[in-house]
Amino acid sequence: MASASVEVTRLLNAWSSGDEAALAQLTERVYDELHRMAHRHMRNERWADTLQTTALLNEAYLRLIGTAAIQWRDRAQFFALAAQVMRRILVDAARARAADKRPGRTVHVALDEAAVVSDTPDAFLPALDDALTAFARIAPRQAKVVELRYFGGLTEEEVASTLEVAPRTVRRDWELARAWLLRELDPA
């Protein structure tokens, strides 16, 4: 993994410098992992029949290739940005679907283990996004941990590397963030 990570970082930097061949090689290297990330997102969605994994991946890819000017640090930073882009796509799609629907009954949805949220299934992602945005104002690093783990599917070690903190700090941040978000998302 270390050599693959170094290779992805090298390709990211070459792409940032304008090497279009590096983008093609990068795409080959990261496509399967991005597809798995998109699949994890779609597996948890009740409306997956209206947005397919490949469509999510393609939309995220198109947005990511518009970010070539970024000075990439490493593979983890790239996947963190990919997670953020997928989060934005899914939240926007959920908001669009929910705009035409009336609020419904309480729905139980997993946030790692469990969270209770109100309204329709389409309302979960926007509610989580709103809560995470509010949480980011008071605890930015902890909110980033949620984004990277929940939306990005990164491991504790990958999150720790991306945020340049110890894995133990990531675990503590995750527990704090989860407790805060569960409280915010609970309609009771």
C-alpha positions as CSV (number, residue, x, y, z in Angstrom):
1,M,0.0,0.0,0.0
2,A,2.8,2.4,0.8
3,S,4.3,2.1,-2.7
4,A,0.9,2.5,-4.3
5,S,0.2,5.5,-2.1
6,V,3.6,7.1,-3.2
7,E,2.7,6.4,-6.8
8,V,-0.7,8.0,-6.5
9,T,0.9,11.1,-4.8
10,R,3.5,11.3,-7.6
11,L,0.8,11.1,-10.2
12,L,-1.3,13.8,-8.4
13,N,1.6,16.1,-8.4
14,A,2.4,15.5,-12.0
15,W,-1.2,16.1,-12.9
16,S,-1.2,19.3,-10.9
17,S,1.8,20.4,-12.9
18,G,-0.2,19.9,-16.2
19,D,0.8,16.4,-17.2
20,E,-2.3,15.1,-18.9
21,A,-0.8,11.6,-19.2
22,A,-0.5,11.5,-15.4
23,L,-4.2,12.1,-15.2
24,A,-4.9,9.1,-17.3
25,Q,-2.5,6.9,-15.2
26,L,-4.0,8.3,-12.0
27,T,-7.5,7.5,-13.2
28,E,-6.5,3.9,-13.8
29,R,-4.9,3.7,-10.3
30,V,-7.8,5.2,-8.3
31,Y,-10.9,4.2,-10.3
32,D,-11.6,0.9,-8.5
33,E,-11.2,2.5,-5.1
34,L,-13.4,5.5,-6.1
35,H,-16.0,3.0,-7.4
36,R,-16.0,1.1,-4.0
37,M,-16.4,4.5,-2.2
38,A,-19.4,5.4,-4.4
39,H,-20.8,1.9,-3.9
40,R,-20.6,2.2,-0.1
41,H,-22.5,5.5,-0.4
42,M,-25.2,4.0,-2.7
43,R,-25.6,0.8,-0.6
44,N,-26.9,2.9,2.3
45,E,-29.3,4.9,0.1
46,R,-33.0,3.9,-0.1
47,W,-33.3,5.7,-3.4
48,A,-30.3,4.0,-5.1
49,D,-32.5,3.1,-8.1
50,T,-32.6,6.7,-9.1
51,L,-28.9,7.4,-8.9
52,Q,-26.6,4.5,-9.8
53,T,-23.1,3.9,-8.3
54,T,-21.4,4.6,-11.7
55,A,-23.4,7.8,-12.2
56,L,-22.2,9.0,-8.7
57,L,-18.7,8.1,-9.6
58,N,-18.8,9.8,-13.0
59,E,-20.2,13.0,-11.6
60,A,-17.6,13.0,-8.8
61,Y,-14.8,12.3,-11.3
62,L,-15.9,15.2,-13.5
63,R,-15.8,17.5,-10.5
64,L,-12.5,16.2,-9.2
65,I,-10.7,16.7,-12.5
66,G,-11.6,20.3,-12.3
67,T,-9.3,20.5,-9.2
68,A,-6.0,20.1,-10.9
69,A,-4.6,23.3,-9.5
70,I,-4.5,21.9,-5.9
71,Q,-1.1,21.2,-4.4
72,W,-1.7,17.5,-3.5
73,R,0.0,16.2,-0.3
74,D,-0.9,12.6,-0.7
75,R,-3.4,9.9,-1.7
76,A,-5.4,10.4,1.5
77,Q,-6.0,14.0,0.7
78,F,-7.3,13.1,-2.7
79,F,-9.7,10.6,-1.3
80,A,-10.8,13.1,1.3
81,L,-11.7,15.5,-1.4
82,A,-13.4,12.7,-3.3
83,A,-15.5,12.0,-0.2
84,Q,-16.4,15.7,0.1
85,V,-17.5,15.8,-3.6
86,M,-19.6,12.6,-3.2
87,R,-21.2,14.0,-0.1
88,R,-22.1,17.2,-1.9
89,I,-23.6,15.3,-4.9
90,L,-25.7,13.0,-2.6
91,V,-26.9,15.9,-0.4
92,D,-27.9,18.0,-3.4
93,A,-29.7,15.0,-4.9
94,A,-31.5,14.3,-1.6
95,R,-32.5,17.9,-1.2
96,A,-33.9,18.0,-4.8
97,R,-36.0,14.9,-4.2
98,A,-37.2,16.0,-0.8
99,A,-38.3,19.4,-2.2
100,D,-41.3,17.9,-3.8
101,K,-42.3,15.6,-0.9
102,R,-44.2,16.2,2.3
103,P,-42.6,15.3,5.6
104,G,-43.4,11.8,6.7
105,R,-42.9,9.5,9.7
106,T,-39.7,9.0,11.8
107,V,-37.1,6.9,10.0
108,H,-34.2,5.0,11.6
109,V,-31.0,5.4,9.6
110,A,-27.5,4.1,10.4
111,L,-24.7,6.6,11.3
112,D,-22.1,4.0,11.9
113,E,-24.3,2.2,14.4
114,A,-27.6,4.0,14.6
115,A,-29.3,7.4,14.4
116,V,-32.9,8.5,14.5
117,V,-34.0,11.2,12.2
118,S,-37.3,12.6,11.2
119,D,-39.1,13.2,7.9
120,T,-38.5,11.0,4.9
121,P,-35.4,8.9,3.9
122,D,-34.5,11.7,1.5
123,A,-34.3,14.1,4.4
124,F,-31.5,12.1,6.2
125,L,-28.6,13.3,4.1
126,P,-29.6,17.0,4.2
127,A,-30.3,16.8,7.9
128,L,-26.9,15.1,8.4
129,D,-25.2,17.7,6.2
130,D,-26.8,20.6,8.1
131,A,-25.8,19.1,11.4
132,L,-22.3,18.4,10.2
133,T,-22.0,21.9,8.9
134,A,-23.1,23.3,12.2
135,F,-20.8,21.0,14.1
136,A,-17.9,22.1,11.8
137,R,-18.3,25.6,13.1
138,I,-17.6,24.5,16.7
139,A,-15.4,21.5,16.1
140,P,-13.9,21.6,12.6
141,R,-11.4,18.7,13.0
142,Q,-14.0,16.4,14.5
143,A,-16.5,17.2,11.7
144,K,-13.7,16.4,9.1
145,V,-13.2,13.0,10.8
146,V,-16.9,12.3,10.3
147,E,-16.7,13.4,6.7
148,L,-13.7,11.3,6.0
149,R,-14.9,8.2,7.8
150,Y,-18.7,8.3,7.0
151,F,-18.6,9.8,3.5
152,G,-15.1,8.8,2.4
153,G,-14.9,5.4,3.9
154,L,-11.3,6.1,5.1
155,T,-9.9,4.0,7.9
156,E,-8.8,5.5,11.2
157,E,-5.2,5.4,10.0
158,E,-6.0,7.1,6.7
159,V,-7.9,9.8,8.5
160,A,-5.1,10.3,10.9
161,S,-2.6,10.6,8.0
162,T,-4.9,13.1,6.2
163,L,-5.4,15.3,9.3
164,E,-1.9,14.7,10.6
165,V,-3.0,13.5,14.0
166,A,-2.7,10.2,15.9
167,P,-5.2,7.4,15.2
168,R,-6.1,7.6,18.9
169,T,-7.1,11.2,18.3
170,V,-9.3,10.1,15.4
171,R,-11.1,7.6,17.6
172,R,-11.8,10.2,20.3
173,D,-12.9,12.7,17.6
174,W,-15.2,10.1,16.0
175,E,-16.8,9.3,19.4
176,L,-17.4,12.9,20.3
177,A,-18.7,13.8,16.8
178,R,-21.0,10.7,16.7
179,A,-22.5,11.6,20.1
180,W,-23.1,15.2,19.1
181,L,-24.6,14.3,15.8
182,L,-26.9,11.6,17.3
183,R,-28.1,14.2,19.7
184,E,-28.7,16.8,17.0
185,L,-30.4,14.3,14.7
186,D,-32.7,12.8,17.3
187,P,-36.2,14.3,17.0
188,A,-37.1,13.6,20.6
